[in-house]
Amino acid sequence: MRDFFRRWVLHDLDIKILALAISISLWWIVGRDPVVESVITAPVDFRHAPQNLVMTSDSQLEVQVAITGPERVVRSLKPADVSAVLDLAGVGAGEHTFDLGPRQVQVPRGITVSRVMPSQMHVGFSPSATRIVAVRPRVIGTFVAGYGITDVSSDPATIAIEGPQSRVNAIDSAITDPVDATGVVGRATFATHAYVPDPLVRIVHPAPIHVTVTTGKPSTGAGQP
């Protein structure tokens, strides 16, 4: 018994006492940390998204989450520490409403979620579609007296867009950023970019668009477009 006591109790006794003191101190500090409530903005993450379907929701994919916990932990939270998770397994085309509650929110240990705002999220899903549309250049500027734009062309002249089928079908052209052709006499080419006004539709292969502007006198028979 004496050997057991010496080997397992008295061995490294100073280290064991120090560890015990640290543990008691940490317990005391945590115990004194007041509980606070805070509201933070959290992103909505989607799991098991259906293939060949894209979301058609125009609303922001984020929620306000009310949390409670030790002040020290709450104040040290980072944006990536909290997120709402929606499982899309089995979801088909059409509109769907999802409940958002504390069970759908992931938070660090020691934090409690009291409520989520909004408590529901309405999201639509549509088949994905790709379409080729024309590129429509936009030209601005002032010209030498007696001159005007006689021709505008773009390279490439068409571009591929992709997104929800109904939104893609509603778009007939991609628009370039404004090209300032002030003072052009004859022909000049400008590099710019094209975009589509629908935020749910994207250009498949974004690349510079080269817009060529030709100016001449009205007597040539061409006018400002």
Long-range contacts (C-beta under 8 A, 24 or more apart in sequence): 30-70, 30-72, 33-70, 33-71, 33-72, 33-73, 34-70, 34-71, 35-68, 35-69, 35-70, 35-71, 36-68, 36-69, 36-70, 36-71, 36-74, 37-66, 37-67, 37-68, 37-114, 38-66, 38-67, 38-68, 38-74, 39-64, 39-65, 39-66, 39-67, 40-64, 40-65, 40-67, 40-77, 40-79, 40-82, 41-65, 41-79, 42-79, 42-82, 42-83, 42-84, 42-105, 43-83, 43-84, 44-83, 44-84, 44-85, 44-86, 44-100, 44-121, 45-83, 45-84, 45-85, 45-86, 46-85, 46-86, 46-88, 47-85, 47-86, 47-87, 47-88, 47-89, 48-87, 48-88, 48-89, 49-88, 50-88, 50-91, 50-92, 50-125, 52-127, 52-128, 53-91, 53-92, 53-93, 53-125, 53-126, 53-127, 53-128, 54-125, 54-126, 54-127, 54-128, 54-163, 54-164, 54-200, 55-123, 55-124, 55-125, 55-164, 55-200, 56-123, 56-124, 56-125, 56-126, 56-164, 56-166, 56-167, 56-200, 57-121, 57-122, 57-123, 57-124, 58-199, 58-200, 59-121, 59-122, 61-121, 63-100, 63-116, 63-117, 63-118, 63-121, 64-116, 64-117, 65-105, 65-107, 65-113, 65-115, 65-116, 65-117, 66-113, 66-114, 66-115, 66-116, 66-117, 67-107, 67-111, 67-112, 67-113, 67-114, 68-111, 68-112, 68-114, 69-110, 69-111, 69-112, 70-110, 73-108, 73-110, 73-111, 74-111, 77-108, 77-111, 81-107, 81-108, 82-106, 82-107, 82-108, 82-111, 84-116, 86-121, 91-125, 92-125, 93-125, 93-126, 93-127, 94-124, 94-125, 95-122, 95-123, 95-124, 95-125, 96-122, 96-123, 96-124, 96-125, 97-121, 97-122, 97-123, 98-122, 98-123, 124-164, 126-164, 126-165, 126-166, 126-167, 127-164, 127-165, 128-162, 128-163, 128-164, 128-165, 129-162, 129-163, 129-164, 129-165, 129-168, 129-169, 130-160, 130-161, 130-162, 130-168, 130-204, 131-160, 131-161, 131-162, 131-168, 131-169, 131-171, 132-158, 132-159, 132-160, 132-161, 133-158, 133-159, 133-161, 133-171, 133-172, 133-173, 133-174, 133-196, 134-158, 134-172, 134-173, 134-174, 135-159, 135-173, 135-174, 135-176, 135-194, 135-209, 136-173, 136-174, 136-175, 136-176, 137-176, 137-179, 137-192, 137-209, 137-211, 138-175, 138-176, 138-177, 138-178, 138-179, 139-178, 139-179, 139-181, 139-211, 139-213, 140-178, 140-179, 140-180, 140-181, 140-182, 141-179, 141-180, 141-181, 141-182, 141-183, 141-184, 142-182, 142-183, 143-181, 143-182, 143-183, 143-184, 143-185, 143-215, 144-183, 144-185, 144-215, 146-217, 146-218, 147-185, 147-215, 147-216, 147-217, 148-215, 148-216, 148-217, 148-218, 148-222, 148-223, 148-224, 149-181, 149-213, 149-214, 149-215, 149-222, 149-224, 149-225, 150-214, 150-215, 150-216, 150-220, 150-222, 150-223, 151-212, 151-213, 151-214, 151-222, 152-211, 152-212, 152-213, 152-214, 152-225, 153-211, 153-212, 154-209, 154-210, 154-211, 154-212, 155-209, 155-210, 155-212, 156-209, 159-194, 159-203, 159-204, 159-205, 159-209, 160-203, 160-204, 160-205, 161-196, 161-201, 161-202, 161-203, 161-204, 162-201, 162-202, 162-203, 162-204, 163-198, 163-200, 163-201, 163-202, 164-200, 164-201, 167-198, 167-200, 167-201, 168-201, 170-198, 171-196, 171-197, 171-198, 171-201, 174-203, 176-209, 176-211, 179-211, 179-213, 181-213, 181-215, 184-213, 184-215, 185-215, 186-214, 186-215, 186-216, 187-212, 187-213, 187-214, 187-215, 188-212, 188-213, 189-213
